[in-house]
Amino acid sequence: MTKTLSFAVLHMGVAFVVGYLFTGSVLAGGALALVEPLCNTVVFHLHEKVWRRIEARRARQRGLRMPAMV
């Protein structure tokens, strides 16, 4: 979860700068910095969970043991 949160902070900073540079508006940059990265962070977290399950299933099929998923 720490990885996801650090990614979110970095992503929000980038989204703000890009939004501000494109629009010249602090308000638009701020809105982009909140909405888009938050949506992407949720999707990233779910993507990671799906891939952990896929990797665990593949490992089980090969007869290997994987750590329990949290």
C-alpha positions in Angstrom: 0.0 0.0 0.0 2.9 2.3 0.6 4.0 1.9 -3.0 0.5 2.9 -4.1 0.4 5.9 -1.9 3.8 7.2 -3.0 2.8 6.7 -6.6 -0.4 8.7 -6.0 1.6 11.6 -4.5 4.0 11.7 -7.5 1.2 11.3 -10.0 -0.8 14.2 -8.4 2.2 16.4 -8.7 2.7 15.6 -12.3 -1.0 16.0 -13.1 -1.0 19.4 -11.5 2.0 20.7 -13.4 0.7 19.3 -16.8 -2.8 20.7 -16.1 -1.4 24.1 -15.2 0.9 24.2 -18.2 -1.9 23.3 -20.5 -4.6 25.7 -19.1 -2.7 28.4 -17.2 -5.2 27.9 -14.4 -4.3 26.8 -10.9 -7.9 25.7 -10.4 -7.9 23.5 -13.5 -4.5 22.1 -12.6 -5.7 21.4 -9.0 -8.8 19.7 -10.3 -6.8 17.5 -12.6 -4.3 16.8 -9.9 -7.1 15.4 -7.7 -9.5 13.6 -10.0 -7.3 11.9 -12.6 -4.6 10.5 -10.3 -7.2 9.3 -7.7 -9.0 7.4 -10.4 -5.7 6.0 -11.7 -4.5 5.1 -8.2 -7.6 3.0 -7.6 -7.2 1.3 -11.0 -3.4 0.7 -10.3 -4.2 -0.9 -6.9 -6.8 -3.2 -8.4 -4.4 -4.0 -11.3 -1.7 -5.0 -8.8 -4.2 -7.2 -6.9 -5.3 -9.0 -10.1 -1.7 -9.6 -11.2 -0.8 -11.0 -7.7 -3.7 -13.5 -8.1 -2.6 -14.4 -11.6 1.0 -15.0 -10.5 -0.2 -17.1 -7.5 -2.4 -19.2 -9.8 0.5 -19.8 -12.2 2.8 -20.7 -9.3 0.3 -23.2 -8.0 0.0 -24.7 -11.4 3.8 -25.2 -11.5 3.7 -26.6 -8.0 5.4 -23.7 -6.3 4.2 -21.9 -3.1 3.6 -18.2 -3.0 3.1 -16.0 0.1 -0.4 -15.5 1.1 -2.1 -12.5 -0.5 -3.2 -9.7 1.8 
